[in-house]
Amino acid sequence: MTTEPLTSTATPADAAAASERGLLIAMLLLVLCGVGAMLLMS
């Protein structure tokens, strides 16, 4: 019974962390693509 509340309270935090990580990764990929395009165009 003690593991149920821990998992229920941990799932929202994990979901928020995962979403933030996904956004950060997406931004990094966009920046890297932009830098690569600038280097190729130059």
PyMOL Python script that loads the backbone (N, CA, C, O; Angstrom):
from pymol import cmd

cmd.read_pdbstr("""\
ATOM      1  N   MET A   1       0.837  -1.210   0.000  1.00  0.00           N
ATOM      2  CA  MET A   1       0.000   0.000   0.000  1.00  0.00           C
ATOM      3  C   MET A   1       0.872   1.260   0.000  1.00  0.00           C
ATOM      4  O   MET A   1       0.438   2.321  -0.450  1.00  0.00           O
ATOM      5  N   THR A   2       2.072   1.141   0.494  1.00  0.00           N
ATOM      6  CA  THR A   2       2.932   2.327   0.565  1.00  0.00           C
ATOM      7  C   THR A   2       3.501   2.671  -0.802  1.00  0.00           C
ATOM      8  O   THR A   2       3.877   3.817  -1.046  1.00  0.00           O
ATOM      9  N   THR A   3       3.570   1.687  -1.700  1.00  0.00           N
ATOM     10  CA  THR A   3       4.142   1.950  -3.024  1.00  0.00           C
ATOM     11  C   THR A   3       3.125   2.630  -3.935  1.00  0.00           C
ATOM     12  O   THR A   3       3.517   3.315  -4.880  1.00  0.00           O
ATOM     13  N   GLU A   4       1.828   2.456  -3.673  1.00  0.00           N
ATOM     14  CA  GLU A   4       0.804   3.048  -4.546  1.00  0.00           C
ATOM     15  C   GLU A   4       0.827   4.579  -4.506  1.00  0.00           C
ATOM     16  O   GLU A   4       0.853   5.203  -5.566  1.00  0.00           O
ATOM     17  N   PRO A   5       0.818   5.212  -3.315  1.00  0.00           N
ATOM     18  CA  PRO A   5       0.852   6.678  -3.273  1.00  0.00           C
ATOM     19  C   PRO A   5       2.157   7.235  -3.854  1.00  0.00           C
ATOM     20  O   PRO A   5       2.159   8.296  -4.477  1.00  0.00           O
ATOM     21  N   LEU A   6       3.257   6.521  -3.649  1.00  0.00           N
ATOM     22  CA  LEU A   6       4.535   6.991  -4.179  1.00  0.00           C
ATOM     23  C   LEU A   6       4.498   7.018  -5.698  1.00  0.00           C
ATOM     24  O   LEU A   6       4.956   7.977  -6.320  1.00  0.00           O
ATOM     25  N   THR A   7       3.951   5.964  -6.295  1.00  0.00           N
ATOM     26  CA  THR A   7       3.898   5.907  -7.759  1.00  0.00           C
ATOM     27  C   THR A   7       2.916   6.946  -8.295  1.00  0.00           C
ATOM     28  O   THR A   7       3.169   7.562  -9.331  1.00  0.00           O
ATOM     29  N   SER A   8       1.792   7.144  -7.595  1.00  0.00           N
ATOM     30  CA  SER A   8       0.776   8.089  -8.077  1.00  0.00           C
ATOM     31  C   SER A   8       1.316   9.523  -8.022  1.00  0.00           C
ATOM     32  O   SER A   8       0.997  10.343  -8.883  1.00  0.00           O
ATOM     33  N   THR A   9       2.128   9.819  -7.013  1.00  0.00           N
ATOM     34  CA  THR A   9       2.677  11.168  -6.881  1.00  0.00           C
ATOM     35  C   THR A   9       3.907  11.351  -7.769  1.00  0.00           C
ATOM     36  O   THR A   9       4.258  12.479  -8.116  1.00  0.00           O
ATOM     37  N   ALA A  10       4.557  10.260  -8.135  1.00  0.00           N
ATOM     38  CA  ALA A  10       5.778  10.354  -8.939  1.00  0.00           C
ATOM     39  C   ALA A  10       5.447  10.453 -10.428  1.00  0.00           C
ATOM     40  O   ALA A  10       6.218  11.024 -11.199  1.00  0.00           O
ATOM     41  N   THR A  11       4.304   9.899 -10.833  1.00  0.00           N
ATOM     42  CA  THR A  11       3.972   9.895 -12.264  1.00  0.00           C
ATOM     43  C   THR A  11       3.794  11.308 -12.839  1.00  0.00           C
ATOM     44  O   THR A  11       4.319  11.574 -13.920  1.00  0.00           O
ATOM     45  N   PRO A  12       3.082  12.223 -12.174  1.00  0.00           N
ATOM     46  CA  PRO A  12       2.929  13.577 -12.732  1.00  0.00           C
ATOM     47  C   PRO A  12       4.277  14.298 -12.825  1.00  0.00           C
ATOM     48  O   PRO A  12       4.542  14.997 -13.803  1.00  0.00           O
ATOM     49  N   ALA A  13       5.118  14.129 -11.819  1.00  0.00           N
ATOM     50  CA  ALA A  13       6.432  14.780 -11.822  1.00  0.00           C
ATOM     51  C   ALA A  13       7.277  14.231 -12.962  1.00  0.00           C
ATOM     52  O   ALA A  13       7.950  14.986 -13.663  1.00  0.00           O
ATOM     53  N   ASP A  14       7.239  12.911 -13.145  1.00  0.00           N
ATOM     54  CA  ASP A  14       8.009  12.299 -14.232  1.00  0.00           C
ATOM     55  C   ASP A  14       7.496  12.790 -15.581  1.00  0.00           C
ATOM     56  O   ASP A  14       8.290  13.046 -16.486  1.00  0.00           O
ATOM     57  N   ALA A  15       6.197  12.924 -15.724  1.00  0.00           N
ATOM     58  CA  ALA A  15       5.615  13.378 -16.992  1.00  0.00           C
ATOM     59  C   ALA A  15       6.056  14.817 -17.276  1.00  0.00           C
ATOM     60  O   ALA A  15       6.390  15.149 -18.414  1.00  0.00           O
ATOM     61  N   ALA A  16       6.059  15.666 -16.252  1.00  0.00           N
ATOM     62  CA  ALA A  16       6.469  17.057 -16.433  1.00  0.00           C
ATOM     63  C   ALA A  16       7.946  17.126 -16.809  1.00  0.00           C
ATOM     64  O   ALA A  16       8.331  17.890 -17.694  1.00  0.00           O
ATOM     65  N   ALA A  17       8.771  16.326 -16.135  1.00  0.00           N
ATOM     66  CA  ALA A  17      10.204  16.313 -16.437  1.00  0.00           C
ATOM     67  C   ALA A  17      10.441  15.819 -17.854  1.00  0.00           C
ATOM     68  O   ALA A  17      11.289  16.350 -18.570  1.00  0.00           O
ATOM     69  N   ALA A  18       9.688  14.800 -18.258  1.00  0.00           N
ATOM     70  CA  ALA A  18       9.848  14.241 -19.611  1.00  0.00           C
ATOM     71  C   ALA A  18       9.453  15.279 -20.656  1.00  0.00           C
ATOM     72  O   ALA A  18      10.119  15.407 -21.684  1.00  0.00           O
ATOM     73  N   SER A  19       8.370  16.023 -20.402  1.00  0.00           N
ATOM     74  CA  SER A  19       7.920  17.035 -21.367  1.00  0.00           C
ATOM     75  C   SER A  19       8.956  18.154 -21.475  1.00  0.00           C
ATOM     76  O   SER A  19       9.238  18.645 -22.568  1.00  0.00           O
ATOM     77  N   GLU A  20       9.521  18.553 -20.326  1.00  0.00           N
ATOM     78  CA  GLU A  20      10.534  19.610 -20.348  1.00  0.00           C
ATOM     79  C   GLU A  20      11.774  19.141 -21.098  1.00  0.00           C
ATOM     80  O   GLU A  20      12.362  19.894 -21.874  1.00  0.00           O
ATOM     81  N   ARG A  21      12.169  17.886 -20.860  1.00  0.00           N
ATOM     82  CA  ARG A  21      13.341  17.342 -21.553  1.00  0.00           C
ATOM     83  C   ARG A  21      13.078  17.298 -23.048  1.00  0.00           C
ATOM     84  O   ARG A  21      13.961  17.609 -23.848  1.00  0.00           O
ATOM     85  N   GLY A  22      11.861  16.911 -23.428  1.00  0.00           N
ATOM     86  CA  GLY A  22      11.518  16.830 -24.849  1.00  0.00           C
ATOM     87  C   GLY A  22      11.612  18.197 -25.508  1.00  0.00           C
ATOM     88  O   GLY A  22      12.118  18.325 -26.623  1.00  0.00           O
ATOM     89  N   LEU A  23      11.117  19.230 -24.805  1.00  0.00           N
ATOM     90  CA  LEU A  23      11.168  20.588 -25.367  1.00  0.00           C
ATOM     91  C   LEU A  23      12.615  21.065 -25.495  1.00  0.00           C
ATOM     92  O   LEU A  23      12.985  21.691 -26.489  1.00  0.00           O
ATOM     93  N   LEU A  24      13.425  20.763 -24.484  1.00  0.00           N
ATOM     94  CA  LEU A  24      14.829  21.182 -24.528  1.00  0.00           C
ATOM     95  C   LEU A  24      15.552  20.490 -25.667  1.00  0.00           C
ATOM     96  O   LEU A  24      16.334  21.117 -26.382  1.00  0.00           O
ATOM     97  N   ILE A  25      15.294  19.191 -25.842  1.00  0.00           N
ATOM     98  CA  ILE A  25      15.932  18.432 -26.925  1.00  0.00           C
ATOM     99  C   ILE A  25      15.500  18.983 -28.275  1.00  0.00           C
ATOM    100  O   ILE A  25      16.315  19.115 -29.188  1.00  0.00           O
ATOM    101  N   ALA A  26      14.207  19.308 -28.401  1.00  0.00           N
ATOM    102  CA  ALA A  26      13.702  19.844 -29.669  1.00  0.00           C
ATOM    103  C   ALA A  26      14.372  21.184 -29.983  1.00  0.00           C
ATOM    104  O   ALA A  26      14.755  21.436 -31.126  1.00  0.00           O
ATOM    105  N   MET A  27      14.511  22.040 -28.973  1.00  0.00           N
ATOM    106  CA  MET A  27      15.148  23.338 -29.186  1.00  0.00           C
ATOM    107  C   MET A  27      16.610  23.169 -29.584  1.00  0.00           C
ATOM    108  O   MET A  27      17.104  23.868 -30.469  1.00  0.00           O
ATOM    109  N   LEU A  28      17.304  22.231 -28.922  1.00  0.00           N
ATOM    110  CA  LEU A  28      18.710  21.989 -29.242  1.00  0.00           C
ATOM    111  C   LEU A  28      18.850  21.490 -30.672  1.00  0.00           C
ATOM    112  O   LEU A  28      19.761  21.900 -31.392  1.00  0.00           O
ATOM    113  N   LEU A  29      17.940  20.600 -31.086  1.00  0.00           N
ATOM    114  CA  LEU A  29      17.993  20.074 -32.454  1.00  0.00           C
ATOM    115  C   LEU A  29      17.766  21.196 -33.464  1.00  0.00           C
ATOM    116  O   LEU A  29      18.438  21.256 -34.494  1.00  0.00           O
ATOM    117  N   LEU A  30      16.813  22.089 -33.165  1.00  0.00           N
ATOM    118  CA  LEU A  30      16.540  23.204 -34.079  1.00  0.00           C
ATOM    119  C   LEU A  30      17.756  24.121 -34.183  1.00  0.00           C
ATOM    120  O   LEU A  30      18.106  24.574 -35.273  1.00  0.00           O
ATOM    121  N   VAL A  31      18.394  24.392 -33.055  1.00  0.00           N
ATOM    122  CA  VAL A  31      19.581  25.258 -33.053  1.00  0.00           C
ATOM    123  C   VAL A  31      20.706  24.604 -33.846  1.00  0.00           C
ATOM    124  O   VAL A  31      21.377  25.259 -34.643  1.00  0.00           O
ATOM    125  N   LEU A  32      20.909  23.299 -33.619  1.00  0.00           N
ATOM    126  CA  LEU A  32      21.974  22.591 -34.337  1.00  0.00           C
ATOM    127  C   LEU A  32      21.704  22.596 -35.832  1.00  0.00           C
ATOM    128  O   LEU A  32      22.622  22.781 -36.631  1.00  0.00           O
ATOM    129  N   CYS A  33      20.449  22.392 -36.214  1.00  0.00           N
ATOM    130  CA  CYS A  33      20.087  22.402 -37.642  1.00  0.00           C
ATOM    131  C   CYS A  33      20.342  23.785 -38.235  1.00  0.00           C
ATOM    132  O   CYS A  33      20.845  23.901 -39.352  1.00  0.00           O
ATOM    133  N   GLY A  34      19.996  24.833 -37.487  1.00  0.00           N
ATOM    134  CA  GLY A  34      20.213  26.193 -37.971  1.00  0.00           C
ATOM    135  C   GLY A  34      21.694  26.483 -38.155  1.00  0.00           C
ATOM    136  O   GLY A  34      22.094  27.070 -39.160  1.00  0.00           O
ATOM    137  N   VAL A  35      22.513  26.071 -37.186  1.00  0.00           N
ATOM    138  CA  VAL A  35      23.963  26.288 -37.284  1.00  0.00           C
ATOM    139  C   VAL A  35      24.526  25.512 -38.468  1.00  0.00           C
ATOM    140  O   VAL A  35      25.362  26.023 -39.213  1.00  0.00           O
ATOM    141  N   GLY A  36      24.063  24.276 -38.639  1.00  0.00           N
ATOM    142  CA  GLY A  36      24.535  23.457 -39.765  1.00  0.00           C
ATOM    143  C   GLY A  36      24.171  24.090 -41.096  1.00  0.00           C
ATOM    144  O   GLY A  36      24.976  24.091 -42.028  1.00  0.00           O
ATOM    145  N   ALA A  37      22.962  24.629 -41.190  1.00  0.00           N
ATOM    146  CA  ALA A  37      22.524  25.271 -42.436  1.00  0.00           C
ATOM    147  C   ALA A  37      23.373  26.510 -42.717  1.00  0.00           C
ATOM    148  O   ALA A  37      23.759  26.753 -43.860  1.00  0.00           O
ATOM    149  N   MET A  38      23.662  27.291 -41.680  1.00  0.00           N
ATOM    150  CA  MET A  38      24.476  28.497 -41.864  1.00  0.00           C
ATOM    151  C   MET A  38      25.881  28.130 -42.328  1.00  0.00           C
ATOM    152  O   MET A  38      26.452  28.802 -43.187  1.00  0.00           O
ATOM    153  N   LEU A  39      26.438  27.058 -41.756  1.00  0.00           N
ATOM    154  CA  LEU A  39      27.783  26.629 -42.144  1.00  0.00           C
ATOM    155  C   LEU A  39      27.785  26.136 -43.582  1.00  0.00           C
ATOM    156  O   LEU A  39      28.730  26.393 -44.328  1.00  0.00           O
ATOM    157  N   LEU A  40      26.725  25.425 -43.978  1.00  0.00           N
ATOM    158  CA  LEU A  40      26.658  24.906 -45.347  1.00  0.00           C
ATOM    159  C   LEU A  40      26.480  26.046 -46.347  1.00  0.00           C
ATOM    160  O   LEU A  40      27.056  26.017 -47.435  1.00  0.00           O
ATOM    161  N   MET A  41      25.681  27.052 -45.978  1.00  0.00           N
ATOM    162  CA  MET A  41      25.417  28.172 -46.889  1.00  0.00           C
ATOM    163  C   MET A  41      26.645  29.069 -47.024  1.00  0.00           C
ATOM    164  O   MET A  41      26.869  29.659 -48.081  1.00  0.00           O
ATOM    165  N   SER A  42      27.436  29.174 -45.963  1.00  0.00           N
ATOM    166  CA  SER A  42      28.604  30.059 -46.004  1.00  0.00           C
ATOM    167  C   SER A  42      29.696  29.499 -46.911  1.00  0.00           C
ATOM    168  O   SER A  42      30.750  30.117 -47.062  1.00  0.00           O
TER     169      SER A  42
END
""", "prot")
cmd.dss("prot")
cmd.show_as("cartoon", "prot")
cmd.util.cbc("prot")
cmd.orient("prot")
